[in-house]
């Protein structure tokens, strides 16, 4: 459709992961920083964000590998099978995002409990 874009195919292929991960990082920072009632510092939310990004990348590669190499569901159920597999991937993605938030909350609570309080005399 746009023949002049053919010369950029290599660049698009090389930049798809950095651009995708960058956008995902920005979305996760916004979600982890501004959705909770209390605002957290970047240092507090980075473990959950990095865990989410790593686990989501693993899930995405596993999903792509399954669809490419192992899925025979198309033969049995036509297009409906792929919809079910995509919904399972979305469910796993949601679990990974929630897990990242839970990791952050657990680490923040652990840090808060580790801070010694001064006794009131």
Biotite code that builds the C-alpha atoms (Angstrom):
import biotite.structure as struc

atoms = struc.array([
    struc.Atom([0.000, 0.000, 0.000], chain_id="A", res_id=1, res_name="UNK", atom_name="CA", element="C"),
    struc.Atom([2.850, 2.340, 0.813], chain_id="A", res_id=2, res_name="UNK", atom_name="CA", element="C"),
    struc.Atom([5.826, 1.094, -1.205], chain_id="A", res_id=3, res_name="UNK", atom_name="CA", element="C"),
    struc.Atom([8.180, 3.739, 0.146], chain_id="A", res_id=4, res_name="UNK", atom_name="CA", element="C"),
    struc.Atom([7.852, 2.175, 3.633], chain_id="A", res_id=5, res_name="UNK", atom_name="CA", element="C"),
    struc.Atom([9.506, -1.038, 2.398], chain_id="A", res_id=6, res_name="UNK", atom_name="CA", element="C"),
    struc.Atom([12.932, 0.492, 2.936], chain_id="A", res_id=7, res_name="UNK", atom_name="CA", element="C"),
    struc.Atom([12.176, 0.871, 6.657], chain_id="A", res_id=8, res_name="UNK", atom_name="CA", element="C"),
    struc.Atom([11.157, -2.758, 7.220], chain_id="A", res_id=9, res_name="UNK", atom_name="CA", element="C"),
    struc.Atom([14.425, -3.626, 8.950], chain_id="A", res_id=10, res_name="UNK", atom_name="CA", element="C"),
    struc.Atom([14.122, -0.617, 11.251], chain_id="A", res_id=11, res_name="UNK", atom_name="CA", element="C"),
    struc.Atom([10.520, -1.448, 12.134], chain_id="A", res_id=12, res_name="UNK", atom_name="CA", element="C"),
    struc.Atom([11.570, -4.992, 12.983], chain_id="A", res_id=13, res_name="UNK", atom_name="CA", element="C"),
    struc.Atom([14.477, -3.824, 15.162], chain_id="A", res_id=14, res_name="UNK", atom_name="CA", element="C"),
    struc.Atom([12.500, -1.135, 16.970], chain_id="A", res_id=15, res_name="UNK", atom_name="CA", element="C"),
    struc.Atom([9.356, -3.110, 17.763], chain_id="A", res_id=16, res_name="UNK", atom_name="CA", element="C"),
    struc.Atom([10.593, -4.395, 21.137], chain_id="A", res_id=17, res_name="UNK", atom_name="CA", element="C"),
    struc.Atom([12.209, -1.180, 22.431], chain_id="A", res_id=18, res_name="UNK", atom_name="CA", element="C"),
    struc.Atom([9.209, 0.920, 21.396], chain_id="A", res_id=19, res_name="UNK", atom_name="CA", element="C"),
    struc.Atom([6.713, -1.608, 22.750], chain_id="A", res_id=20, res_name="UNK", atom_name="CA", element="C"),
    struc.Atom([8.559, -2.007, 26.042], chain_id="A", res_id=21, res_name="UNK", atom_name="CA", element="C"),
    struc.Atom([8.938, 1.763, 26.338], chain_id="A", res_id=22, res_name="UNK", atom_name="CA", element="C"),
    struc.Atom([5.199, 2.297, 25.894], chain_id="A", res_id=23, res_name="UNK", atom_name="CA", element="C"),
    struc.Atom([4.480, -0.519, 28.327], chain_id="A", res_id=24, res_name="UNK", atom_name="CA", element="C"),
    struc.Atom([6.873, 1.017, 30.869], chain_id="A", res_id=25, res_name="UNK", atom_name="CA", element="C"),
    struc.Atom([5.145, 4.403, 30.594], chain_id="A", res_id=26, res_name="UNK", atom_name="CA", element="C"),
    struc.Atom([1.696, 2.821, 30.983], chain_id="A", res_id=27, res_name="UNK", atom_name="CA", element="C"),
    struc.Atom([2.813, 0.798, 34.017], chain_id="A", res_id=28, res_name="UNK", atom_name="CA", element="C"),
    struc.Atom([4.445, 3.825, 35.651], chain_id="A", res_id=29, res_name="UNK", atom_name="CA", element="C"),
    struc.Atom([1.235, 5.813, 35.209], chain_id="A", res_id=30, res_name="UNK", atom_name="CA", element="C"),
    struc.Atom([-0.807, 2.934, 36.597], chain_id="A", res_id=31, res_name="UNK", atom_name="CA", element="C"),
    struc.Atom([1.424, 2.208, 39.581], chain_id="A", res_id=32, res_name="UNK", atom_name="CA", element="C"),
    struc.Atom([2.084, 5.839, 40.440], chain_id="A", res_id=33, res_name="UNK", atom_name="CA", element="C"),
    struc.Atom([-1.310, 7.502, 40.043], chain_id="A", res_id=34, res_name="UNK", atom_name="CA", element="C"),
    struc.Atom([-3.971, 4.808, 40.554], chain_id="A", res_id=35, res_name="UNK", atom_name="CA", element="C"),
    struc.Atom([-3.269, 4.015, 44.232], chain_id="A", res_id=36, res_name="UNK", atom_name="CA", element="C"),
    struc.Atom([-4.716, 6.349, 46.853], chain_id="A", res_id=37, res_name="UNK", atom_name="CA", element="C"),
    struc.Atom([-1.264, 7.194, 48.177], chain_id="A", res_id=38, res_name="UNK", atom_name="CA", element="C"),
    struc.Atom([1.410, 8.397, 45.767], chain_id="A", res_id=39, res_name="UNK", atom_name="CA", element="C"),
    struc.Atom([4.568, 6.305, 45.669], chain_id="A", res_id=40, res_name="UNK", atom_name="CA", element="C"),
    struc.Atom([8.075, 7.205, 44.634], chain_id="A", res_id=41, res_name="UNK", atom_name="CA", element="C"),
    struc.Atom([9.643, 5.657, 41.532], chain_id="A", res_id=42, res_name="UNK", atom_name="CA", element="C"),
    struc.Atom([12.059, 3.706, 43.711], chain_id="A", res_id=43, res_name="UNK", atom_name="CA", element="C"),
    struc.Atom([9.125, 2.034, 45.444], chain_id="A", res_id=44, res_name="UNK", atom_name="CA", element="C"),
    struc.Atom([7.275, 0.967, 42.292], chain_id="A", res_id=45, res_name="UNK", atom_name="CA", element="C"),
    struc.Atom([10.184, -0.156, 40.091], chain_id="A", res_id=46, res_name="UNK", atom_name="CA", element="C"),
    struc.Atom([10.374, -3.788, 41.366], chain_id="A", res_id=47, res_name="UNK", atom_name="CA", element="C"),
    struc.Atom([6.752, -4.445, 40.447], chain_id="A", res_id=48, res_name="UNK", atom_name="CA", element="C"),
    struc.Atom([7.052, -2.691, 37.089], chain_id="A", res_id=49, res_name="UNK", atom_name="CA", element="C"),
    struc.Atom([10.178, -4.622, 36.105], chain_id="A", res_id=50, res_name="UNK", atom_name="CA", element="C"),
    struc.Atom([8.635, -7.907, 37.273], chain_id="A", res_id=51, res_name="UNK", atom_name="CA", element="C"),
    struc.Atom([5.493, -7.186, 35.273], chain_id="A", res_id=52, res_name="UNK", atom_name="CA", element="C"),
    struc.Atom([7.467, -6.344, 32.149], chain_id="A", res_id=53, res_name="UNK", atom_name="CA", element="C"),
    struc.Atom([9.635, -9.456, 32.413], chain_id="A", res_id=54, res_name="UNK", atom_name="CA", element="C"),
    struc.Atom([6.767, -11.848, 33.074], chain_id="A", res_id=55, res_name="UNK", atom_name="CA", element="C"),
    struc.Atom([4.607, -10.264, 30.375], chain_id="A", res_id=56, res_name="UNK", atom_name="CA", element="C"),
    struc.Atom([7.427, -10.598, 27.833], chain_id="A", res_id=57, res_name="UNK", atom_name="CA", element="C"),
    struc.Atom([7.802, -14.261, 28.791], chain_id="A", res_id=58, res_name="UNK", atom_name="CA", element="C"),
    struc.Atom([4.043, -14.783, 28.439], chain_id="A", res_id=59, res_name="UNK", atom_name="CA", element="C"),
    struc.Atom([3.975, -13.002, 25.061], chain_id="A", res_id=60, res_name="UNK", atom_name="CA", element="C"),
    struc.Atom([6.863, -15.066, 23.679], chain_id="A", res_id=61, res_name="UNK", atom_name="CA", element="C"),
    struc.Atom([5.243, -18.265, 24.954], chain_id="A", res_id=62, res_name="UNK", atom_name="CA", element="C"),
    struc.Atom([1.910, -17.293, 23.391], chain_id="A", res_id=63, res_name="UNK", atom_name="CA", element="C"),
    struc.Atom([3.548, -16.443, 20.050], chain_id="A", res_id=64, res_name="UNK", atom_name="CA", element="C"),
    struc.Atom([5.529, -19.690, 20.066], chain_id="A", res_id=65, res_name="UNK", atom_name="CA", element="C"),
    struc.Atom([2.415, -21.713, 20.864], chain_id="A", res_id=66, res_name="UNK", atom_name="CA", element="C"),
    struc.Atom([0.367, -20.074, 18.121], chain_id="A", res_id=67, res_name="UNK", atom_name="CA", element="C"),
    struc.Atom([3.178, -20.476, 15.590], chain_id="A", res_id=68, res_name="UNK", atom_name="CA", element="C"),
    struc.Atom([4.389, -24.000, 16.310], chain_id="A", res_id=69, res_name="UNK", atom_name="CA", element="C"),
    struc.Atom([2.043, -26.036, 18.451], chain_id="A", res_id=70, res_name="UNK", atom_name="CA", element="C"),
    struc.Atom([-1.502, -24.852, 17.883], chain_id="A", res_id=71, res_name="UNK", atom_name="CA", element="C"),
    struc.Atom([-3.651, -27.302, 15.957], chain_id="A", res_id=72, res_name="UNK", atom_name="CA", element="C"),
    struc.Atom([-6.769, -25.703, 17.354], chain_id="A", res_id=73, res_name="UNK", atom_name="CA", element="C"),
    struc.Atom([-7.487, -23.998, 14.015], chain_id="A", res_id=74, res_name="UNK", atom_name="CA", element="C"),
    struc.Atom([-8.106, -27.384, 12.407], chain_id="A", res_id=75, res_name="UNK", atom_name="CA", element="C"),
    struc.Atom([-10.565, -28.471, 15.084], chain_id="A", res_id=76, res_name="UNK", atom_name="CA", element="C"),
    struc.Atom([-12.491, -25.322, 15.967], chain_id="A", res_id=77, res_name="UNK", atom_name="CA", element="C"),
    struc.Atom([-11.738, -22.857, 13.141], chain_id="A", res_id=78, res_name="UNK", atom_name="CA", element="C"),
    struc.Atom([-11.508, -19.230, 14.268], chain_id="A", res_id=79, res_name="UNK", atom_name="CA", element="C"),
    struc.Atom([-13.268, -19.722, 17.592], chain_id="A", res_id=80, res_name="UNK", atom_name="CA", element="C"),
    struc.Atom([-10.308, -21.638, 19.023], chain_id="A", res_id=81, res_name="UNK", atom_name="CA", element="C"),
    struc.Atom([-7.958, -18.726, 18.400], chain_id="A", res_id=82, res_name="UNK", atom_name="CA", element="C"),
    struc.Atom([-10.357, -16.416, 20.223], chain_id="A", res_id=83, res_name="UNK", atom_name="CA", element="C"),
    struc.Atom([-10.248, -18.691, 23.273], chain_id="A", res_id=84, res_name="UNK", atom_name="CA", element="C"),
    struc.Atom([-6.437, -18.791, 23.197], chain_id="A", res_id=85, res_name="UNK", atom_name="CA", element="C"),
    struc.Atom([-6.317, -14.982, 22.896], chain_id="A", res_id=86, res_name="UNK", atom_name="CA", element="C"),
    struc.Atom([-8.663, -14.640, 25.885], chain_id="A", res_id=87, res_name="UNK", atom_name="CA", element="C"),
    struc.Atom([-6.417, -16.925, 27.930], chain_id="A", res_id=88, res_name="UNK", atom_name="CA", element="C"),
    struc.Atom([-3.444, -14.726, 27.005], chain_id="A", res_id=89, res_name="UNK", atom_name="CA", element="C"),
    struc.Atom([-5.356, -11.597, 28.078], chain_id="A", res_id=90, res_name="UNK", atom_name="CA", element="C"),
    struc.Atom([-6.250, -13.292, 31.370], chain_id="A", res_id=91, res_name="UNK", atom_name="CA", element="C"),
    struc.Atom([-2.594, -14.158, 32.002], chain_id="A", res_id=92, res_name="UNK", atom_name="CA", element="C"),
    struc.Atom([-1.611, -10.584, 31.101], chain_id="A", res_id=93, res_name="UNK", atom_name="CA", element="C"),
    struc.Atom([-4.060, -9.225, 33.677], chain_id="A", res_id=94, res_name="UNK", atom_name="CA", element="C"),
    struc.Atom([-2.700, -11.627, 36.305], chain_id="A", res_id=95, res_name="UNK", atom_name="CA", element="C"),
    struc.Atom([0.853, -10.473, 35.593], chain_id="A", res_id=96, res_name="UNK", atom_name="CA", element="C"),
    struc.Atom([-0.125, -6.802, 35.957], chain_id="A", res_id=97, res_name="UNK", atom_name="CA", element="C"),
    struc.Atom([-1.919, -7.495, 39.250], chain_id="A", res_id=98, res_name="UNK", atom_name="CA", element="C"),
    struc.Atom([1.076, -9.521, 40.470], chain_id="A", res_id=99, res_name="UNK", atom_name="CA", element="C"),
    struc.Atom([3.362, -6.536, 39.824], chain_id="A", res_id=100, res_name="UNK", atom_name="CA", element="C"),
    struc.Atom([1.119, -4.314, 41.924], chain_id="A", res_id=101, res_name="UNK", atom_name="CA", element="C"),
    struc.Atom([0.986, -6.896, 44.706], chain_id="A", res_id=102, res_name="UNK", atom_name="CA", element="C"),
    struc.Atom([4.780, -7.165, 44.729], chain_id="A", res_id=103, res_name="UNK", atom_name="CA", element="C"),
    struc.Atom([5.046, -3.400, 45.081], chain_id="A", res_id=104, res_name="UNK", atom_name="CA", element="C"),
    struc.Atom([2.500, -3.328, 47.891], chain_id="A", res_id=105, res_name="UNK", atom_name="CA", element="C"),
    struc.Atom([4.226, -6.157, 49.762], chain_id="A", res_id=106, res_name="UNK", atom_name="CA", element="C"),
    struc.Atom([7.615, -4.451, 49.494], chain_id="A", res_id=107, res_name="UNK", atom_name="CA", element="C"),
    struc.Atom([6.181, -1.084, 50.574], chain_id="A", res_id=108, res_name="UNK", atom_name="CA", element="C"),
    struc.Atom([4.441, -2.681, 53.583], chain_id="A", res_id=109, res_name="UNK", atom_name="CA", element="C"),
    struc.Atom([7.615, -4.544, 54.503], chain_id="A", res_id=110, res_name="UNK", atom_name="CA", element="C"),
    struc.Atom([9.644, -1.336, 54.328], chain_id="A", res_id=111, res_name="UNK", atom_name="CA", element="C"),
    struc.Atom([7.028, 0.532, 56.369], chain_id="A", res_id=112, res_name="UNK", atom_name="CA", element="C"),
    struc.Atom([7.012, -2.169, 59.068], chain_id="A", res_id=113, res_name="UNK", atom_name="CA", element="C"),
    struc.Atom([10.816, -2.236, 59.178], chain_id="A", res_id=114, res_name="UNK", atom_name="CA", element="C"),
    struc.Atom([11.060, 1.469, 60.025], chain_id="A", res_id=115, res_name="UNK", atom_name="CA", element="C"),
    struc.Atom([11.507, 1.768, 63.783], chain_id="A", res_id=116, res_name="UNK", atom_name="CA", element="C"),
    struc.Atom([9.082, 4.112, 65.475], chain_id="A", res_id=117, res_name="UNK", atom_name="CA", element="C"),
    struc.Atom([10.018, 6.221, 68.432], chain_id="A", res_id=118, res_name="UNK", atom_name="CA", element="C"),
    struc.Atom([8.130, 5.341, 71.607], chain_id="A", res_id=119, res_name="UNK", atom_name="CA", element="C"),
    struc.Atom([5.870, 8.007, 73.040], chain_id="A", res_id=120, res_name="UNK", atom_name="CA", element="C"),
    struc.Atom([6.957, 8.691, 76.618], chain_id="A", res_id=121, res_name="UNK", atom_name="CA", element="C"),
])
